[in-house]
Amino acid sequence: MSAAALSRPMAEPLPGRLIEAAPGACLLRLPLPPSLPIPLHIAAPEKVRLTTWVFSGLEAGAPDGPVCLLALEAESAALRAGVTLATHFRDLVVRPEPASADALPPAERNLLARALLSAGTAGPAPLGRLFGLVEAAVAALPVAEDAPDLADEDGGWTLGGTAVPHGLLFRVRAGWGCARVARTRLRFGRHPRQHLMLEPLWGTAPEGLPERSFALHAHGFTALTTRAS
């Protein structure tokens, strides 16, 4: 088969459900073809950005079968005429219908939460706009027994270990917030720590000892423990 043939859109558009989470942020849910096409970017409409994606329902007996979730930066009105998704195999055309957030079951919210937290340096802003869809799933994420700890000390927050995150998601008494890690000051020794200099991005300010916190890295995230100073 020629490369030109592979790049042609599918003859029959796929149905999709379009959830508008906030102005400029949408979630597109579509049935996943058997070829398991890997999403690359949005070919049309122009200026629609694919933030992240995740497959769900791949296990046997999934009630809706395999589906693909696309987190998009776009106004919902720009997507209703159709979306062309470029994949590693061929373009997919999706004809979405508006849907409420109730169309997203808990298992898919959990996968979407993990994907958004792992979306790299471009992820924090879309995470803020889509956070209403995944807040409960984020709050329920487990913390490993050997996870690094976050503490409120030395006039700010310090983080155990030497793995420097690019961002921090946290919940303090006033609510959830997210901040960019602008700089760190490392303190080496038997138990190395880093003092974080933060620039708030959205939500509440990073003040006081957080109830929950997550270090955001280029290719993943870490749920942190909290240590009183």
N, C-alpha and C positions, 0 to 999 in steps of 0.2 A: 504494500500500500504506500502511496506517495506521501511526502510530507504535506503537500497541499490538501490531500484528502483528509489527513489526520487533523488539520487545522480547521476544517469546515464545521459549523455548528451541527448539532443533532437536528434531524428533520422535525421531530416532535418535541415541543418544549416540555419541560418538567414543571409540575405544579409546585408551588412554594407557599409558605406562610411567612408573612412579613410582620414582625413585631417592632413597633416604634417604641424604643425604650426612653428616649429623650430627644429633643431637637438635635439633629445632626448625628444620631446614633441609632442604628437598627440592627435587628437580628433576622437573618433569613434562614428559614428551615426548609430543607428540600429532601426528597427521597434520594438515596444514594444508589447510583447505577452499579451493576455487578462488577464493572471494571475497576471499581474503587479509584476514581480519578482524584489525583492530588490537586487541590486548589492552588493556583499560582497568583492570580490577580484578577481584578474585574476589568474585562475588556470593554464593556459598555454598560451603562452610560459613562461618559467621561467624568473624571475627577471624583469617582467613587473609590474609596480606599478600603482594601481588605485588611482589617486589623489582625485577625486571627481566625482559625477554623478548627473544628474538631468533628470527628466521626462518632456516632453513637448507635447503639442497637446492633452491634456486630455479633453479639452472642446469640446462640440458638434460642428460639422462642421469644425474641424481642417483640412486644405487642405491635409496634408500628414498623418493624423491619429496620434495616439500616437507614440512617438519616445523616445528613451533613448540616452542621450549624456554621453559618458565616457571620462573623461580627463585622459590620460595615460602618464606615464613616460617611453618611449621606443623609439627606432629607428623604423621608419615606415617599413623598410625592414624586421624587425623581426616579424611583424604582418601580413604580406600579405598572409602567408600560412594559417592563421586562428587564431582565438582568442577564448579561452574557458573562459567564465565568470561564476564564481561561484555565485549563488544567494541563497536566503533563501528557494527557492522551489526546483530547480534543475539546473544543469549546462546548460548553453546556448552556443552553438557553433556558431561563427559568421565568415562568409567568406567575408572579406572586399575588396572593390575595391578602388583604389586611387581616391580622389576627391579634387577639389579646394575649397578654403575658401568660394567661392560664393554659395556652397551648403548649407551654414548655414544661414537661414533667420534671420532678425532682432529680432523677438520674442525669438528665441532660443539663440541668442547671449546675450540677456538681462538675461535670466535664467542662462546661463552659467556664466556670470559675477557675479551674486549674489552667485552662488555656489562656485566659486573660491575664492571670498572674504570671504566666510564663512568656508573655508576648514581647519581652525585651524593652528597650528604652522608649519605643514608640507606644507601649502599652498603657502606662498610667493614665493618660488623658481619656482614652476610650473606656478604660475600666471605670472611671468616675461617672461617665454618662450611662454606662450599662449596669452600674452597681445595684440598682434596684432589682434586677433580674437574678443576681447571684449573691446578695448579701447573706441570706440564710445559709447558703452552701459554703460561703467563705467562713462564716462564724463556726461552722461545724467541722472544718478541716482539722484533722488530728495533729498533735504536736509530738514529735519523737522524744524519747527519754533523754537522748544525748544532744538535743537541739541547742544551738547557741542561745544565750540569754541577752535580753535587753534590759538596761537599768537606767534610772534617772539619777545622774550624779554629775559632779563637776560642772554644774550649770547647763546641763543638756543630757542627751541620751548617749549611752555607750553600748557597744555591741561586742560580745565575746567572739574571739577568733580573728582570723586575718582575711577571710573572704569578704571583700568589699562589695556591697550591693550598690546598684544604681538608684534604687528607690526603696521606700518603706511605706507599707500600708499598715494602719494602726487604728485601734478603737480606744478612745479615752472616754471619760465620763460624759463629755459633750457630744460624742458620736464618732463616726468614722472619718478618717482623713488619709491623705496620701501626700508624701513629700519626696522631692528629689534629693539624693545624697550629693551635695555640691562638693564637699571635701571631707576627708577623714584624717584624723591624727592618730597614728598607731602607737600603742604602748606595748613593746615586746617584753618577753619574759616567759616564765613557766605557764602563765595564763594570760596570753596576749588579749588586749582589748583595743577597740577603736572608738574614738570620740567622733560622733557624727555631726557634721554641720549641714543642716537641712534647709531646703527651700520649699515651703508649702506649695502644693499644686492644686488641690481641691479639698473640700470638706473642712473639718475642724483643724485647729492649729495643733502642732505636736507639743502639748504641754501636760505635765504631770505624768504619772506612771501609767502606761497603757494596759488595758485589760487583755487585749489581743494584739499581736503584731506579726508582720510577715516581711522578711527581707526579699526584695525582688532582684533577681540576677538576669544576666543576658539570656540564659537558656533554662530558666526554672525559678523556683522560689523556695523559701524555707520558712516554715512556721516556727516562731521563736517562743521561748519561755520568757517569763518576766521575773526579774530579781529585784527585791527591795534593796535600796542602798543602805 
